[in-house]
Amino acid sequence: MVRGALRGGRPMRGGIRPPFKKTFVPRHPFDLTLAEVVFPKVSPAVDDSALTAALLKRNQDLSPTPAEQTAIGNLVTKVQAVLDNLVVAPGDFNTCQLEEVRQVGSFKKGTILTGNNVADVVVILKTLPTKEACEALAKKVETDLKNSMKTEVLTKGEQHTIQIHDRGFDVANLQAKVRILISTLPQNIRKLEPEIHLDHKLMQSHLAAIRHTRWFEENAHHSSIKVLIRILKDLTKRFEAFSPLSAWMLDLIAHLAIMNNPSRQALPINLAFRRVFQLLSAGLFLPGSAGITDPTEPGHIRVHTAMTLEQQDVCCYTAQTLLRVLAHGGYKHILGLEGNTSIVREMSVWNGVVVSPLKPVYEKPTDKKEGDLEEDIEMIENENEDVGSDDAAE
């Protein structure tokens, strides 16, 4: 009897079945805040006033000083005025045409850290962003800045310099810096040629930065979110395991931790800080997790898929270790007020409780050739999709 045929020689309807294709079904990690109705607390609430005070103090330490704010604000105002004038009245400058000028990044969002006096401005060109056009625009901005400040008495620290790079160019003095990030209209992206124009991926990331900033202004303007973001940024600088988390990921997880709760009211900063570690420990940024969907990109892209599988694993087990330290009162070491980051690498004791750092779970396959892509079931979801860019400004 022929395979695929029924008795009597009649062929099966539809022929041979195609091989079964796996379907990716994302799961949501356990979230104690959302499950509080099902798991009511049986013990009295912990007095977290010391943690709250430490978080506010750390935020104050990380916030830029009034002098830093003034220095960067003045430079941004001057550069923005020059660029806006080129949009409205370019005069004899015809090397490129400016469509729009938008501030993006940490300075615009109000989450900038002290010592990082950098503001970001995206310039969208009507014309194609050639390397020559970028250089000409840099020279024009430099000339117009000097002309606008002829009557001012500048100190040595206020004198400007221009530096061109692959994203655009910088306008800087000894006190602050403004990064001019060049992009073009979305319909021009497909026309870009690598030999002539700036990198199309960078152009897309600069457009994404505008969308990120717009979303942040509309949804994440609560002061507690900005405080938490500033603290999380500091964590990514001090703990290597969190360094793959982009500024955009931090914006989204801070917003999730504070605003996504049954009451729809902002959680206190101490509860939100604990919740970040609880979510990461539960696997929020692991393969198979629903994670956080990028609200500015089509196609339900989960932001953590920009991380490698190894980075996702390290982020998770480091958060688990720190959550145990936090549960036993070691918040000062986590915030950097005391001690160092060795608590994620070495055994530590907190009020008689031993916390041993966890070990990696993910093992990189050894039978794959060098250069082969790591396969994972979540790649089915991302098939034929472009992963959204991180915030270009950070």
Backbone torsions as a table, in degrees:
resi	resn	phi	psi	omega
1	MET	NA	136.3	-178.4
2	VAL	-71.1	132.8	178.6
3	ARG	-60.3	134.9	179.2
4	GLY	93.8	-1.8	179.7
5	ALA	-108.5	153.3	176.7
6	LEU	-85.5	171.1	175.4
7	ARG	-59.0	140.6	-177.8
8	GLY	94.2	-3.4	173.8
9	GLY	87.8	2.3	-179.3
10	ARG	-79.8	131.8	-178.1
11	PRO	-68.3	151.7	176.5
12	MET	-66.8	143.1	178.7
13	ARG	-68.9	127.0	179.1
14	GLY	91.1	-7.6	178.0
15	GLY	75.6	-159.9	-177.9
16	ILE	-73.8	135.6	-179.6
17	ARG	-70.0	140.6	176.1
18	PRO	-70.0	157.7	179.4
19	PRO	-61.3	147.1	-178.5
20	PHE	-67.3	130.0	179.7
21	LYS	-103.8	129.6	179.7
22	LYS	-66.2	141.1	176.3
23	THR	-113.6	129.1	-178.2
24	PHE	-82.0	121.2	176.9
25	VAL	-117.4	103.6	-177.8
26	PRO	-69.1	148.1	178.2
27	ARG	-115.4	151.6	176.9
28	HIS	-94.3	130.7	178.4
29	PRO	-67.8	157.8	179.0
30	PHE	-64.5	130.1	-178.6
31	ASP	-127.0	108.3	-175.8
32	LEU	-62.0	-31.9	-179.4
33	THR	-65.1	-43.4	179.6
34	LEU	-75.4	-24.8	-177.0
35	ALA	-96.2	11.5	-174.7
36	GLU	-63.5	-28.4	178.8
37	VAL	-66.4	-37.6	-178.9
38	VAL	-81.3	-32.4	-179.7
39	PHE	-117.6	75.4	-178.1
40	PRO	-67.6	149.8	-179.5
41	LYS	-72.7	137.6	179.4
42	VAL	-107.6	-9.9	178.9
43	SER	-114.6	155.2	179.9
44	PRO	-63.0	153.1	-179.1
45	ALA	-62.4	141.9	-179.9
46	VAL	-74.9	140.7	176.1
47	ASP	-74.4	106.7	-176.3
48	ASP	-104.6	19.8	-176.1
49	SER	-63.5	-34.1	179.6
50	ALA	-67.5	-41.0	177.6
51	LEU	-65.4	-42.4	179.0
52	THR	-60.6	-44.2	179.4
53	ALA	-63.8	-39.3	179.6
54	ALA	-67.0	-38.8	178.8
55	LEU	-64.8	-42.9	180.0
56	LEU	-67.7	-36.7	177.6
57	LYS	-66.4	-42.5	179.4
58	ARG	-64.5	-38.9	177.1
59	ASN	-62.4	-40.3	178.7
60	GLN	-64.4	-39.4	178.6
61	ASP	-66.2	-33.0	-176.4
62	LEU	-86.4	-15.9	-177.8
63	SER	-74.9	144.8	178.6
64	PRO	-66.0	148.7	178.9
65	THR	-72.7	161.6	176.3
66	PRO	-55.7	-36.8	179.2
67	ALA	-65.0	-40.1	177.7
68	GLU	-65.7	-43.2	178.6
69	GLN	-60.8	-42.1	-179.6
70	THR	-66.3	-42.8	-178.5
71	ALA	-62.3	-47.5	-178.3
72	ILE	-72.8	-35.5	178.0
73	GLY	-63.1	-42.2	179.1
74	ASN	-63.4	-42.8	-178.9
75	LEU	-67.5	-40.1	178.3
76	VAL	-62.8	-42.9	-179.5
77	THR	-60.0	-44.2	-179.0
78	LYS	-66.7	-44.9	-179.4
79	VAL	-66.9	-41.7	179.8
80	GLN	-62.1	-40.0	179.5
81	ALA	-63.2	-40.9	179.0
82	VAL	-65.2	-45.0	-178.7
83	LEU	-67.8	-41.3	178.0
84	ASP	-61.6	-37.0	178.4
85	ASN	-65.6	-35.0	178.0
86	LEU	-70.4	-25.7	175.8
87	VAL	-72.2	-45.0	-174.9
88	VAL	-81.5	-46.7	-175.3
89	ALA	-135.6	81.0	-178.2
90	PRO	-69.1	-19.3	-179.6
91	GLY	64.9	-130.5	-178.0
92	ASP	-88.0	7.6	178.9
93	PHE	-84.2	107.1	-175.6
94	ASN	-126.4	12.2	178.6
95	THR	-65.2	-36.1	174.4
96	CYS	-149.9	160.7	-179.6
97	GLN	-115.9	129.7	-178.6
98	LEU	-91.9	132.2	178.6
99	GLU	-94.9	-44.1	-173.5
100	GLU	-158.7	152.1	177.0
101	VAL	-128.9	123.7	-177.0
102	ARG	-133.9	134.6	172.9
103	GLN	-78.9	138.9	179.1
104	VAL	-137.4	-179.8	171.5
105	GLY	82.7	-169.6	-170.8
106	SER	-64.0	-38.1	-178.4
107	PHE	-65.5	-42.2	178.9
108	LYS	-66.3	-37.7	-178.3
109	LYS	-78.4	-19.0	-177.4
110	GLY	83.6	27.3	-179.7
111	THR	-120.4	22.0	-177.5
112	ILE	-69.5	148.2	178.5
113	LEU	-98.5	152.1	176.9
114	THR	-63.9	144.9	-178.5
115	GLY	84.5	-8.9	179.2
116	ASN	-116.0	69.4	-173.3
117	ASN	-81.9	66.5	-177.4
118	VAL	-126.6	129.7	173.9
119	ALA	-115.9	152.7	-176.8
120	ASP	-120.8	136.1	178.4
121	VAL	-131.9	125.4	177.3
122	VAL	-95.2	128.6	176.2
123	VAL	-109.6	116.4	179.0
124	ILE	-94.8	123.0	-179.6
125	LEU	-94.3	142.1	170.7
126	LYS	-71.8	-35.5	-178.2
127	THR	-89.1	171.9	179.7
128	LEU	-72.3	139.0	-174.8
129	PRO	-81.9	81.2	175.9
130	THR	-77.5	160.5	179.6
131	LYS	-66.9	-33.9	177.8
132	GLU	-66.7	-38.6	179.3
133	ALA	-64.9	-37.5	178.4
134	CYS	-64.1	-43.1	179.3
135	GLU	-66.6	-40.4	179.5
136	ALA	-65.5	-40.0	178.9
137	LEU	-65.3	-38.2	178.5
138	ALA	-62.3	-44.1	179.1
139	LYS	-65.7	-39.1	179.4
140	LYS	-64.6	-43.5	178.8
141	VAL	-62.9	-41.6	179.4
142	GLU	-62.3	-43.7	-179.9
143	THR	-64.4	-46.3	-178.3
144	ASP	-66.8	-33.9	176.7
145	LEU	-63.6	-44.2	179.6
146	LYS	-63.8	-40.3	179.7
147	ASN	-65.9	-36.9	-177.9
148	SER	-74.5	-16.6	-176.9
149	MET	-114.4	22.7	-179.5
150	LYS	-61.8	-37.1	-175.4
151	THR	-84.2	-8.2	-177.9
152	GLU	-87.3	146.4	175.0
153	VAL	-94.7	109.0	-174.7
154	LEU	-98.0	137.3	171.2
155	THR	-80.8	172.2	-179.4
156	LYS	-61.9	-34.4	-179.3
157	GLY	-73.8	-15.6	-178.5
158	GLU	-98.5	-0.2	179.0
159	GLN	-77.0	135.9	-171.2
160	HIS	-92.0	149.9	171.2
161	THR	-129.7	153.8	179.7
162	ILE	-117.7	132.8	176.9
163	GLN	-132.6	124.5	-178.2
164	ILE	-93.1	139.2	177.2
165	HIS	-142.5	-175.5	-172.5
166	ASP	-71.1	-16.3	177.8
167	ARG	-93.8	-18.8	-176.4
168	GLY	157.5	-117.8	176.9
169	PHE	-157.6	161.1	-179.7
170	ASP	-111.6	141.9	169.7
171	VAL	-114.3	117.0	-171.7
172	ALA	-139.5	154.7	165.4
173	ASN	-131.8	-171.3	-176.0
174	LEU	-71.9	-12.7	-175.1
175	GLN	-105.8	-25.2	-175.4
176	ALA	-158.8	169.7	178.9
177	LYS	-146.1	140.2	174.2
178	VAL	-116.7	121.9	177.4
179	ARG	-93.1	122.0	176.3
180	ILE	-93.8	111.6	-177.7
181	LEU	-101.0	117.1	-174.9
182	ILE	-86.8	137.1	172.5
183	SER	-144.0	-175.4	179.7
184	THR	-143.6	174.8	179.8
185	LEU	-61.7	144.2	-177.1
186	PRO	-53.0	-37.0	-178.6
187	GLN	-69.7	-14.0	179.3
188	ASN	-88.6	-13.5	-174.0
189	ILE	-57.8	-43.1	-176.0
190	ARG	-70.4	-14.0	-179.2
191	LYS	-88.9	-5.9	-173.7
192	LEU	-73.3	140.1	177.6
193	GLU	-115.9	131.7	-174.3
194	PRO	-57.2	-35.3	-175.7
195	GLU	-74.3	-25.8	-172.2
196	ILE	-106.2	-41.9	-170.4
197	HIS	-105.8	170.1	174.4
198	LEU	-68.4	158.7	-175.5
199	ASP	-58.3	127.7	-176.4
200	HIS	-66.2	-29.8	178.3
201	LYS	-66.8	-38.3	176.6
202	LEU	-66.7	-37.9	178.4
203	MET	-62.6	-40.9	178.8
204	GLN	-67.6	-37.8	179.5
205	SER	-66.3	-32.6	177.8
206	HIS	-70.6	-37.6	174.5
207	LEU	-65.4	-38.6	178.1
208	ALA	-63.7	-36.2	179.1
209	ALA	-60.9	-35.6	176.8
210	ILE	-65.3	-44.0	178.8
211	ARG	-63.7	-39.8	179.5
212	HIS	-62.3	-44.7	-178.4
213	THR	-66.5	-40.1	179.0
214	ARG	-63.5	-44.4	179.3
215	TRP	-62.9	-41.8	-178.5
216	PHE	-62.1	-44.2	-179.0
217	GLU	-64.1	-31.5	-177.6
218	GLU	-84.2	-30.0	-169.8
219	ASN	-120.9	-23.1	-171.2
220	ALA	-124.0	37.9	-176.3
221	HIS	-85.9	-2.5	-179.6
222	HIS	-64.1	139.3	-175.0
223	SER	-63.0	-34.0	179.8
224	SER	-63.7	-34.2	178.3
225	ILE	-64.6	-42.3	-179.7
226	LYS	-66.4	-38.0	177.5
227	VAL	-62.8	-46.0	-178.7
228	LEU	-65.3	-39.6	178.9
229	ILE	-61.6	-43.3	-179.8
230	ARG	-62.0	-40.4	179.0
231	ILE	-68.5	-40.1	179.3
232	LEU	-66.8	-36.1	176.4
233	LYS	-61.0	-40.4	178.8
234	ASP	-65.1	-37.0	177.8
235	LEU	-63.4	-39.8	-179.8
236	THR	-67.0	-24.8	177.6
237	LYS	-80.6	-31.3	-175.2
238	ARG	-94.5	-31.5	179.1
239	PHE	-107.0	115.2	-175.7
240	GLU	-60.0	-32.0	-178.1
241	ALA	-62.3	-27.0	-178.6
242	PHE	-94.9	-2.9	-177.2
243	SER	-61.8	-29.9	177.3
244	PRO	-68.6	-13.4	179.3
245	LEU	-71.9	116.9	-178.5
246	SER	-75.9	167.6	178.3
247	ALA	-60.3	-35.1	-179.9
248	TRP	-68.8	-39.4	175.9
249	MET	-61.6	-41.6	179.8
250	LEU	-65.0	-40.2	176.9
251	ASP	-57.9	-45.5	-174.7
252	LEU	-71.8	-41.3	-178.6
253	ILE	-71.9	-31.5	175.6
254	ALA	-66.7	-42.3	177.5
255	HIS	-64.0	-42.6	178.7
256	LEU	-62.2	-46.1	-175.9
257	ALA	-64.7	-32.5	-175.1
258	ILE	-93.2	-39.9	-170.7
259	MET	-102.1	-24.2	-176.5
260	ASN	-87.5	86.6	179.7
261	ASN	-150.1	162.8	-175.1
262	PRO	-55.9	-34.6	-177.5
263	SER	-79.6	-15.4	-177.0
264	ARG	60.0	19.2	174.6
265	GLN	-108.4	152.8	-177.3
266	ALA	-62.6	129.2	176.6
267	LEU	-73.1	151.7	172.6
268	PRO	-58.9	151.7	-173.5
269	ILE	-61.3	-34.7	-179.6
270	ASN	-66.5	-41.0	178.6
271	LEU	-69.1	-39.1	179.8
272	ALA	-65.7	-39.1	178.9
273	PHE	-62.5	-45.2	176.7
274	ARG	-63.0	-39.6	-175.8
275	ARG	-64.9	-33.8	177.4
276	VAL	-58.2	-47.1	179.8
277	PHE	-69.1	-33.8	177.4
278	GLN	-64.6	-43.0	-179.1
279	LEU	-67.6	-45.1	179.1
280	LEU	-64.8	-37.5	178.9
281	SER	-67.1	-33.0	-179.6
282	ALA	-78.5	-3.5	176.8
283	GLY	97.8	27.4	179.5
284	LEU	-56.5	-38.0	-178.4
285	PHE	-111.8	46.0	175.8
286	LEU	-114.2	160.8	176.1
287	PRO	-59.2	137.9	-179.4
288	GLY	91.5	-12.6	-179.9
289	SER	-84.2	147.3	174.8
290	ALA	-65.3	-25.4	176.2
291	GLY	57.5	-142.2	176.7
292	ILE	-123.7	121.3	178.5
293	THR	-77.8	133.4	179.6
294	ASP	-65.3	115.1	-177.1
295	PRO	-73.9	-7.9	-177.1
296	THR	-106.1	-0.2	-177.1
297	GLU	-120.5	144.3	174.7
298	PRO	-77.6	159.3	172.6
299	GLY	93.1	12.5	176.4
300	HIS	53.6	53.3	179.3
301	ILE	-83.0	126.8	177.8
302	ARG	-88.6	127.4	-169.7
303	VAL	-64.0	-29.6	-174.6
304	HIS	-75.8	-8.5	177.7
305	THR	-70.6	-8.6	173.9
306	ALA	-73.8	-15.7	178.2
307	MET	-89.2	151.0	175.0
308	THR	-73.6	164.4	179.6
309	LEU	-62.3	-36.4	178.9
310	GLU	-66.0	-41.9	178.9
311	GLN	-64.8	-37.7	178.2
312	GLN	-63.8	-41.5	-179.7
313	ASP	-65.8	-46.4	-179.2
314	VAL	-62.5	-41.4	179.0
315	CYS	-60.9	-41.8	-177.2
316	CYS	-68.8	-51.6	-175.4
317	TYR	-72.9	-24.6	173.5
318	THR	-69.5	-40.9	176.8
319	ALA	-63.2	-36.3	177.7
320	GLN	-64.1	-42.7	178.2
321	THR	-62.9	-46.8	-178.5
322	LEU	-67.5	-31.8	178.1
323	LEU	-65.1	-38.1	176.7
324	ARG	-67.2	-40.5	176.0
325	VAL	-61.9	-43.8	-179.7
326	LEU	-63.3	-38.4	-178.9
327	ALA	-65.5	-22.7	-178.2
328	HIS	-109.2	19.8	170.6
329	GLY	91.0	18.0	-178.2
330	GLY	-95.3	32.1	-175.2
331	TYR	-64.1	-30.0	-177.9
332	LYS	-66.1	-34.6	177.6
333	HIS	-71.0	-36.1	179.1
334	ILE	-67.4	-41.0	-177.7
335	LEU	-78.2	-14.4	-179.0
336	GLY	88.8	12.6	178.0
337	LEU	-78.2	-25.6	177.6
338	GLU	-142.4	161.7	172.6
339	GLY	61.9	-152.2	-178.8
340	ASN	-147.0	-170.3	-174.6
341	THR	-86.6	9.0	-179.1
342	SER	-66.6	-12.1	-178.7
343	ILE	-64.6	-18.4	177.2
344	VAL	-91.6	-5.0	-178.8
345	ARG	-118.3	-22.9	-175.8
346	GLU	-126.3	155.6	178.0
347	MET	-66.2	141.3	178.4
348	SER	-136.3	157.2	-178.2
349	VAL	-121.1	129.9	-177.8
350	TRP	-129.6	110.0	179.9
351	ASN	52.9	41.8	178.2
352	GLY	84.5	-1.4	-179.9
353	VAL	-103.0	127.0	-179.6
354	VAL	-88.3	128.8	176.0
355	VAL	-115.8	112.9	178.3
356	SER	-100.1	134.8	180.0
357	PRO	-63.6	141.6	-179.1
358	LEU	-78.9	163.4	-177.2
359	LYS	-108.4	160.6	178.8
360	PRO	-62.7	148.0	174.7
361	VAL	-103.8	-39.1	-177.6
362	TYR	-74.7	132.3	175.5
363	GLU	-119.5	124.8	-178.4
364	LYS	-68.6	129.2	-179.5
365	PRO	-57.9	136.5	-178.4
366	THR	-95.9	-14.3	-175.7
367	ASP	-89.3	0.8	179.5
368	LYS	-91.2	146.2	178.4
369	LYS	-71.0	153.7	179.7
370	GLU	-63.8	131.9	179.4
371	GLY	98.4	-13.6	177.9
372	ASP	-69.0	147.6	179.0
373	LEU	-77.5	143.3	175.7
374	GLU	-73.3	130.3	-179.7
375	GLU	-94.3	142.7	178.2
376	ASP	-154.7	150.6	-176.1
377	ILE	-60.0	-28.2	-178.6
378	GLU	-70.8	-14.2	178.6
379	MET	-66.8	-22.6	176.6
380	ILE	-60.3	-38.7	-179.1
381	GLU	-66.1	-36.9	-173.5
382	ASN	-90.4	6.0	-177.8
383	GLU	-61.6	131.4	179.5
384	ASN	61.6	23.4	175.9
385	GLU	-118.6	146.2	175.0
386	ASP	-92.4	127.1	179.0
387	VAL	-71.1	135.4	-178.9
388	GLY	-65.9	149.1	-176.9
389	SER	-77.3	154.0	172.1
390	ASP	-75.9	165.8	176.5
391	ASP	-58.5	114.3	-174.5
392	ALA	-64.4	-20.3	-175.1
393	ALA	-79.8	-9.8	-172.1
394	GLU	-131.2	NA	NA
